[in-house]
Every structure is written in C-alpha cells, then in structure tokens.
Amino acid sequence: METKKIAASELKGWLDAKKDFLLVDVMNPEYFAEKHIAGSVNAPVYEVAFLTYLEKLDVPKDKTIVVYNEKESSLAVADAGNKLVRAGFADVYEFPGGLEKWEQAGFPLENGESVAALAVVDGEYILDKENSIVGWSGRNAKYAHKGKIAVKSGNVVVKNAKVVSGKIVLDMTTIKDEDLTDDMWRGVLESHLKSSDFFDVEQYPEAFFEFDQADLIKDALGGVPNYKLNGKLTIKDVTKPFGISAMIVPMGDGVLNGQTHFDFDRTLWNVRYGSEKFFEKLGMHLVNDIVSLEIFLVAKK
C-alpha cells in the first residue's frame, strides 16, 4: 500500500461536503494550538506515541485519513503517512503543502495564541556547574576510555542579541573514568591521567577555553552548530589559539544551552605520554594523540 496526495482545493471540498474522513495535523501541540485547519486533530509525528494518539481515538484501519503539516519542504507528512501505512491503515492521503498552501489558497484557519520566538537577552550568563557536563574520550589501538571532568566556572556574554565572548574553566583534579567497572583499574587509570605523564593536575589544576570572537554561521538550521567560536585553549603550561563550532540556543527564563564536540591533539599541549612523536617501541603503551571532548553547557543570567 502507498499513500495518496491531495491538493488544498480538493481537501477544502471534502471539508465543505462533510466527507467522512479524519484530518490529522502532525505538528507539535504548541504549533497546533497557534493555528490549524478547522476540524483537524493533533497527533505529533515527532513523538514516539504518534500512533497511540490515533489508537486513543479508536480509528478503524479502513478510515480515510489525511495528514498535513506546515510546509512542503518538511518530511513530516511523508513520515506520518509511511507510519500509518506500515501500521495497516488502508486509505491514507498526504497534504504536503500544509498550512502554507492552505493559506496561499485563501482558505481560513483556526487561530489561537502565537508561539513566541525565544530571544537571546543581553547580559552575562554564568555557567551552571551542577548541570553542565564535559565528557572526554581517549583511545589506543585496543581500547577506548571515556569519562567526565567537572566544570569549575565560566560565563557567556551576549550583546545586541548575539553571543560575543565567554569562558569555561575545567577542574582537572576531578578527572573521572566511566567505562572501567573494576574499582582498582579505574583508580589506576584516573591516577595516571592526573599524574605528570598526562595532565599533571597537582601543578596545573585548571584547564580553560576562552573566546573573544563569536561568528554566527549563516543559514544554520536547528540541531547543528550556529556559532564559530575563536579564542585560546590552555592546558597545563601551554596556551594556543583554538576554534570550535558550537550550538548556542536560548531556552527562555534567562537560560542559554550550549553544545559542542571536538577533537584536539594533546601533544600540542605537552601531554606526551604514549605518543610515537616522542617515544619509541611503545608496544601496549601506545596512546592515540587525539583526545575528544563533548560539552553540554547550561548558563543562567
């Protein structure tokens, strides 16, 4: 079975004639509440429970169903139609033009409260140490290890609704491993990482990245980095220019969320243990030069 397509004029005719069918808006509830085609029900296709919405309505499998979303460029309608067909619904129509085509045709909508776009409010946002997460991973030819490092402090500065600068300070004394289940071996690895072989945390208890240039990435969509941040990365006694791509988004109520992941060559910051750039015949002690970080930040005004 395959879905069929329906145009705005035909759908309007069905509604005017009170044809027996179910019209389903597959957008999220807040957008359905803002505006929708009169007579439609809401079943958000992005939710795992999409089909459950229809089960609650006790929709028979032979019922004619029309699904729509906001615009033709979205895959939401095709995704909803495919899910309905796979679930055994036999008469499924897609209205791919959605609300955009409906309004262009001059047909009315039911309107509710507008969904306000979240704005970035100017000012300084302080990093929430408890809810910010910094994950690390390192590897050799046989194993990969991963863990966490605590955020010690930091901030993000916004001017004219745009991020302009910021800083994150890591407490290197908190390096933890999360993949080893044996307490003894986990302790051995953590002690090794904290020693002078690696990050020498007794002498260098902090590492930090600070940036003073933040460029918006043109046409960045949601879910991908929207800023290019350029500044300096300091580890141990070495400070070098460093740039990362990051996603920074307002969450409302004076909160910014940030996410980034990147690799760096540890040997450029004098973390040289197990690197063939500096040692030979390492055997099982060979360690990759590249370390990966994944960072989730919460900052509050």
C-alpha positions as CSV (number, residue, x, y, z in Angstrom):
1,M,0.0,0.0,0.0
2,E,1.1,3.6,-0.7
3,T,-0.2,7.0,0.4
4,K,-2.0,9.2,-2.0
5,K,-1.7,13.0,-2.4
6,I,-4.5,15.6,-2.0
7,A,-4.4,19.3,-3.1
8,A,-5.7,22.2,-1.0
9,S,-8.8,22.7,-3.2
10,E,-9.8,19.0,-3.0
11,L,-9.3,18.9,0.7
12,K,-11.5,22.1,1.1
13,G,-14.2,20.4,-1.0
14,W,-14.1,17.4,1.3
15,L,-14.5,19.6,4.4
16,D,-17.3,21.6,2.9
17,A,-19.1,18.4,1.8
18,K,-18.6,17.0,5.3
19,K,-17.0,13.9,3.9
20,D,-16.3,11.2,6.4
21,F,-12.6,11.3,7.0
22,L,-10.0,12.1,9.7
23,L,-7.8,15.2,9.2
24,V,-4.6,15.0,11.3
25,D,-2.2,17.8,12.0
26,V,1.2,16.2,12.7
27,M,2.9,19.2,14.2
28,N,3.8,19.7,17.8
29,P,1.0,20.7,20.1
30,E,2.1,24.3,20.6
31,Y,2.0,25.0,16.9
32,F,-1.3,23.2,16.5
33,A,-2.7,25.5,19.2
34,E,-1.4,28.5,17.4
35,K,-3.2,27.7,14.1
36,H,-4.6,24.7,12.3
37,I,-7.3,23.7,9.8
38,A,-10.7,23.6,11.4
39,G,-11.8,20.1,12.1
40,S,-8.4,18.6,12.4
41,V,-7.0,16.6,15.3
42,N,-3.4,16.8,16.6
43,A,-1.0,13.8,16.6
44,P,2.6,15.0,16.7
45,V,4.7,12.8,14.3
46,Y,7.9,13.6,16.2
47,E,6.7,11.8,19.3
48,V,7.2,8.1,19.7
49,A,3.5,7.9,20.7
50,F,2.3,9.2,17.3
51,L,0.2,6.1,16.5
52,T,-1.1,6.0,20.1
53,Y,-2.9,9.2,19.5
54,L,-5.0,7.5,16.8
55,E,-5.5,4.4,18.9
56,K,-7.0,6.6,21.7
57,L,-9.4,7.9,19.1
58,D,-10.3,4.3,18.1
59,V,-9.7,5.0,14.4
60,P,-10.6,1.9,12.3
61,K,-7.9,0.8,9.8
62,D,-10.2,1.4,6.8
63,K,-10.9,5.0,7.8
64,T,-9.8,7.7,5.3
65,I,-7.0,9.7,6.9
66,V,-5.4,13.0,5.6
67,V,-2.2,14.2,7.2
68,Y,-0.7,17.7,6.9
69,N,2.0,19.9,8.5
70,E,3.2,23.4,7.9
71,K,5.0,23.4,4.6
72,E,6.0,21.2,1.6
73,S,9.7,21.3,2.3
74,S,9.3,19.3,5.5
75,L,9.4,15.4,5.6
76,A,6.9,15.3,8.4
77,V,3.9,14.5,6.3
78,A,5.7,11.7,4.3
79,D,7.0,10.3,7.6
80,A,3.5,10.3,9.1
81,G,2.0,8.7,6.0
82,N,4.6,6.0,5.9
83,K,4.0,5.2,9.6
84,L,0.2,5.0,9.1
85,V,0.6,2.7,6.1
86,R,3.0,0.4,8.0
87,A,0.6,0.3,10.8
88,G,-2.1,-1.1,8.5
89,F,-4.2,2.0,7.7
90,A,-5.5,1.4,4.2
91,D,-6.6,4.8,2.9
92,V,-4.0,7.5,3.8
93,Y,-3.7,10.8,2.0
94,E,-0.8,13.3,2.3
95,F,-1.5,17.1,2.0
96,P,2.2,18.0,1.5
97,G,1.6,21.7,1.0
98,G,0.2,22.0,4.5
99,L,-0.8,25.3,6.2
100,E,1.4,27.2,3.7
101,K,-0.5,26.1,0.7
102,W,-3.8,26.3,2.5
103,E,-3.2,30.0,3.4
104,Q,-2.0,30.7,-0.1
105,A,-5.2,29.4,-1.5
106,G,-7.1,31.9,0.7
107,F,-8.7,29.3,3.0
108,P,-9.3,30.1,6.7
109,L,-7.6,28.7,9.7
110,E,-8.5,28.4,13.3
111,N,-6.1,30.7,15.3
112,G,-5.0,30.6,18.9
113,E,-2.1,32.1,20.8
114,S,1.0,32.7,18.8
115,V,4.1,30.8,19.7
116,A,6.7,33.5,20.8
117,A,10.2,33.0,19.4
118,L,12.7,32.7,22.2
119,A,15.0,35.7,22.2
120,V,18.6,35.9,23.4
121,V,18.6,38.6,26.2
122,D,21.7,40.7,26.5
123,G,23.9,40.3,29.5
124,E,26.2,37.9,31.3
125,Y,25.2,34.3,31.7
126,I,27.0,32.3,34.4
127,L,27.7,28.6,33.8
128,D,25.6,26.3,36.0
129,K,28.3,24.0,37.3
130,E,25.9,21.3,38.5
131,N,24.1,20.9,35.2
132,S,26.9,21.4,32.7
133,I,28.6,18.3,31.5
134,V,32.1,17.8,30.0
135,G,32.8,14.3,28.7
136,W,36.2,13.1,27.4
137,S,37.3,10.1,25.5
138,G,40.7,8.8,24.6
139,R,41.8,5.6,22.9
140,N,44.6,3.3,21.8
141,A,44.7,0.5,19.2
142,K,42.8,-1.8,21.5
143,Y,40.7,0.1,24.0
144,A,38.8,3.4,24.3
145,H,38.2,5.1,27.7
146,K,35.7,7.7,28.5
147,G,34.7,9.8,31.5
148,K,33.8,13.2,32.9
149,I,35.5,16.4,34.1
150,A,33.7,18.9,36.3
151,V,33.1,22.5,35.3
152,K,34.7,24.9,37.8
153,S,33.4,28.2,36.5
154,G,32.7,30.2,33.3
155,N,30.4,32.6,31.6
156,V,28.8,33.6,28.2
157,V,28.4,37.3,27.3
158,V,25.6,38.4,25.0
159,K,25.4,41.9,23.3
160,N,22.8,43.0,20.8
161,A,21.2,39.6,21.0
162,K,24.4,37.9,19.9
163,V,27.0,35.9,21.8
164,V,30.3,37.8,21.8
165,S,32.6,36.2,24.3
166,G,32.9,33.6,27.0
167,K,35.0,31.2,29.1
168,I,34.8,27.7,30.6
169,V,37.2,26.6,33.3
170,L,37.6,22.8,34.0
171,D,38.6,21.4,37.3
172,M,41.2,18.9,36.1
173,T,41.5,17.4,39.6
174,T,38.1,15.8,39.0
175,I,39.0,13.7,36.0
176,K,36.9,10.5,36.2
177,D,36.7,7.3,34.2
178,E,33.3,5.8,33.5
179,D,33.9,2.7,31.4
180,L,36.0,0.6,33.7
181,T,33.9,-1.5,36.1
182,D,36.8,-2.7,38.3
183,D,37.5,-0.1,41.1
184,M,41.2,-0.9,41.2
185,W,41.8,-0.5,37.5
186,R,39.6,2.6,37.3
187,G,41.6,4.2,40.1
188,V,44.9,3.3,38.4
189,L,43.7,5.0,35.2
190,E,42.5,8.1,36.9
191,S,45.7,8.4,38.9
192,H,47.7,8.0,35.7
193,L,45.7,10.7,33.9
194,K,46.2,13.1,36.8
195,S,49.9,12.4,37.0
196,S,52.8,14.3,35.3
197,D,52.6,11.6,32.5
198,F,49.4,13.3,31.3
199,F,47.7,16.4,32.8
200,D,49.8,16.9,36.0
201,V,46.8,18.2,37.9
202,E,48.8,18.9,41.1
203,Q,50.7,21.6,39.2
204,Y,48.0,22.5,36.7
205,P,44.6,22.1,38.4
206,E,42.7,24.0,35.8
207,A,42.3,24.0,32.0
208,F,40.2,26.5,30.2
209,F,38.9,27.7,26.9
210,E,38.1,31.4,26.4
211,F,36.9,33.1,23.3
212,D,36.5,36.7,22.3
213,Q,35.2,36.2,18.8
214,A,31.8,34.6,18.0
215,D,30.6,34.5,14.4
216,L,27.1,33.3,13.5
217,I,27.1,30.5,11.0
218,K,25.0,31.6,8.0
219,D,21.7,29.7,7.4
220,A,22.4,27.2,10.3
221,L,19.3,25.1,11.0
222,G,18.3,23.9,14.4
223,G,20.3,20.9,15.6
224,V,23.6,21.9,14.1
225,P,26.3,24.4,15.2
226,N,25.2,28.0,14.8
227,Y,28.3,29.7,16.1
228,K,32.0,29.6,15.3
229,L,33.9,30.5,18.4
230,N,37.6,31.5,18.2
231,G,39.9,32.0,21.2
232,K,42.5,30.2,23.2
233,L,42.8,26.8,24.8
234,T,45.0,26.4,27.8
235,I,46.1,23.0,29.1
236,K,49.0,22.6,31.5
237,D,51.5,25.4,30.8
238,V,50.5,25.8,27.1
239,T,48.1,28.3,25.6
240,K,47.3,28.1,21.9
241,P,44.8,29.7,19.5
242,F,41.8,27.4,19.2
243,G,38.4,27.5,17.4
244,I,35.3,25.3,17.8
245,S,31.8,25.2,16.3
246,A,29.0,25.2,18.8
247,M,25.3,25.3,19.1
248,I,24.1,28.0,21.5
249,V,20.4,28.5,21.9
250,P,18.1,30.4,24.3
251,M,15.8,28.3,26.4
252,G,13.7,31.0,28.0
253,D,13.7,32.3,31.6
254,G,17.2,33.7,31.3
255,V,18.8,30.3,30.3
256,L,21.2,29.5,27.5
257,N,22.1,26.0,26.5
258,G,25.3,25.2,24.6
259,Q,26.6,22.0,23.0
260,T,29.9,21.2,21.1
261,H,32.1,18.3,20.4
262,F,35.6,18.4,19.0
263,D,39.0,16.6,18.8
264,F,42.4,18.1,19.7
265,D,46.0,16.8,19.6
266,R,47.0,16.5,23.2
267,T,50.7,16.5,22.3
268,L,50.5,20.2,21.3
269,W,49.7,21.0,24.9
270,N,52.7,18.9,26.3
271,V,50.6,15.8,27.1
272,R,53.0,13.4,25.5
273,Y,52.8,10.1,27.3
274,G,52.5,7.1,24.9
275,S,52.9,9.3,21.7
276,E,55.2,8.0,19.0
277,K,56.1,11.6,18.2
278,F,58.3,11.5,21.3
279,F,58.8,7.8,22.3
280,E,59.7,4.7,20.5
281,K,58.9,1.0,20.9
282,L,55.9,1.7,23.0
283,G,54.1,-1.6,22.4
284,M,51.0,-1.8,24.6
285,H,51.7,1.7,26.0
286,L,50.9,3.4,22.7
287,V,48.2,6.0,23.1
288,N,46.4,8.0,20.4
289,D,47.4,11.6,20.2
290,I,43.8,12.7,19.6
291,V,41.5,13.3,22.6
292,S,37.8,14.0,22.1
293,L,35.6,16.3,24.2
294,E,31.8,16.6,24.2
295,I,30.4,19.5,26.2
296,F,26.9,20.4,27.2
297,L,26.6,23.8,29.0
298,V,23.8,25.5,30.9
299,A,24.3,29.2,31.5
300,K,22.0,31.4,33.6
301,K,21.6,35.2,34.0
